[in-house]
């Protein structure tokens, strides 16, 4: 897809063709990011589709997806580059055997041939007709020191390697940062990004997502699944399920050849929806106490189809 010919409507339709259902607000942010060359910070609860935006956009743009998964203790070397020390040592040993020029060898082993590219350097150095999509996933898990380092990279899209020099991006990658908001992201980083909050979907949007991902699912079952998920998200669970869990559950029910929900089926498959023992125990209590009433949920689902 030609970035110069994009419109908000084309972005929304292109994502839909790749089975990603997004509203106009998200499509607008993605369009502006491409048009303005600015990174996007996507925040929201886990499982609502933040990471998927970057993955699908890479498919739409027919370009490479480069992913940097953040974690506590992530440092600049891991994200940028490392020297291939085993290869360098082997080169030194070979030169010792040959009794070559030691000074020349020291210069050679600190060249790009011995450089191991990590995601940020790879994104800056990538050649091609279309820039890559750089996904910096779960930035809130990284330390604030790494976040500060990232400010410089996202400002200039260049990296200085002391032994080689400054490497500048020939074309800026499309950058997406995601955060589950386990901690606040610093204002300085937010100012360099466009921002969008992805919330849990409405019943209608979630139903459309399920039907898009599973075209052969019965409409009644899809409505029951979505009505159930809408209900449990309003209840006091430790970790409310996202769209990812909805799709996992729908896939599991299709695998088991289930065509409707009943209490036994719900109890047997709740490992697809809840991933904490406390939540599974709480769900059982709600089903027994009829606070989570399947008959009522099915009526709610039927009302949406009317």
Secondary structure, 3 states (H helix, E strand, C coil): CCHHHCCHHHHHHHHHHCCCCCCHHHHHHHHHHHHHCCEEEEECCCCCCHHHHHHHHHHHHCCCEEEEECCCCCCHHHHCEEECHHHHHHHHHHHHHHCCCHHHHHHHCCCHHHEEECHHHHHHHCCCCCCCEEEEECHHHCCHHHHHHHHHHHHHCEEEECCCEEEECCCCCEEEEEECCCCCCCHHHHHCEEEEECCCCCHHHHHHHHHHHCCCCCHHHHHHHHHHHHHHCCCCCCCCCCHHHHHHHHHHHHHCCCCCCCHHHHHHHHHHCCCCHHHHHHHHHHHHCCCCCHHHHHHHHHHHHC
